Amino acid sequence: MDYITVEEARDREGLRLVLSAGVPGPWGEATKAMMAYKGLDYAAVSQEGGGENAALLEWTGQTSAPVLVADDLPPACHWLDLISLADRLQPSPPLIPTAPEQRAMATGLCALIAGADGFGWQRRLLMIHPMMSLDPVPDLSLRLAHKYGYSEQAVAQAVPRIQEICAYLEQHLAAQAGDYFVGDAPGAVDFYWANFAGMLKPLSPADNPMPDWLRDLYTATDPVLQACFTPRLEAHRDMMYQRHIALPLDF
Ligand SMILES: N[C@@H](CCC(=O)N[C@@H](CS)C(=O)NCC(=O)O)C(=O)O
């Protein structure tokens, strides 16, 4: 993927999407898949995962990715602002249904997967954990630990919370008449789950050519975590790539 810098992006109009360059960050990959599904084109802007990202801080008031910026509108830095902006820019096909009951369900399920303290957040705490006992602890790990709420106590509750969330996703999906989490068409929940599932079991190296060190970090080796990725949740992930997300990933 070709990236422009934050400095170049600031001077442009149109759609710009800030992404962690060189790595398949689940938040970013899900966003790319949703933008492609809606036919929204953008200039990709590079963020350094775990880096200082001073220019991004000055532009958007924060240092994480993804961020979607449309013309002179405020940068959408939070996942819900981001998918809402994408739906306003291109209402069809929708990422979140408009009918209130389905909308509430879809938003809640997305929060369980991609929101603060959700599945991705808890899994990330487990990934940060081994880096915190290195001597010295790398700056990147210190930044991520600070930003994403790392503590011994937070790590201690990560696996049970992932178990709870995955059990709920499994139960919810099993109760659906069709293949998708909400309604009869893919939406944000499906795109988030397909991409976040890689934090337990990444796609093959041919489909996801991520660096080996990152693949090791993403691959769950704890049998308790492996069991969270039920056959139904895995089949849903595979269905999303077969039908709705282009492979190989390009980051
Ligand atoms: N504020 C974002 C957070 C997204 C997020 O967690 N981004 C991670 C993706 S791996 C990130 O940028 N990590 C690297 C960093 O913070 O430098 C949201 O709510 O969507």
The ligand as a MOL file (V3000), in Angstrom:
LIG
                    3D

  0  0  0     0  0            999 V3000
M  V30 BEGIN CTAB
M  V30 COUNTS 20 19 0 0 0
M  V30 BEGIN ATOM
M  V30 1 N -9.3810 5.5430 19.1740 0
M  V30 2 C -9.3960 4.3920 18.3700 0
M  V30 3 C -8.4070 3.3870 18.9200 0
M  V30 4 C -7.9460 2.5290 17.8300 0
M  V30 5 C -6.7510 1.7000 18.2540 0
M  V30 6 O -6.7960 1.0200 19.2950 0
M  V30 7 N -5.6870 1.7430 17.4270 0
M  V30 8 C -4.5580 0.9000 17.5800 0
M  V30 9 C -4.6400 -0.1330 16.5130 0
M  V30 10 S -3.6010 -1.4970 16.6870 0
M  V30 11 C -3.2740 1.7020 17.4000 0
M  V30 12 O -3.2290 2.7030 16.7210 0
M  V30 13 N -2.2010 1.1840 18.0150 0
M  V30 14 C -0.8870 1.7070 17.8480 0
M  V30 15 C -0.6950 3.0140 18.5590 0
M  V30 16 O -1.5120 3.3820 19.4010 0
M  V30 17 O 0.3290 3.6460 18.2720 0
M  V30 18 C -10.7960 3.8420 18.2490 0
M  V30 19 O -11.5590 3.9710 19.2070 0
M  V30 20 O -11.1280 3.3240 17.1840 0
M  V30 END ATOM
M  V30 BEGIN BOND
M  V30 1 1 1 2
M  V30 2 1 2 3
M  V30 3 1 2 18
M  V30 4 1 3 4
M  V30 5 1 4 5
M  V30 6 2 5 6
M  V30 7 1 5 7
M  V30 8 1 7 8
M  V30 9 1 8 9
M  V30 10 1 8 11
M  V30 11 1 9 10
M  V30 12 2 11 12
M  V30 13 1 11 13
M  V30 14 1 13 14
M  V30 15 1 14 15
M  V30 16 2 15 16
M  V30 17 1 15 17
M  V30 18 2 18 19
M  V30 19 1 18 20
M  V30 END BOND
M  V30 END CTAB
M  END
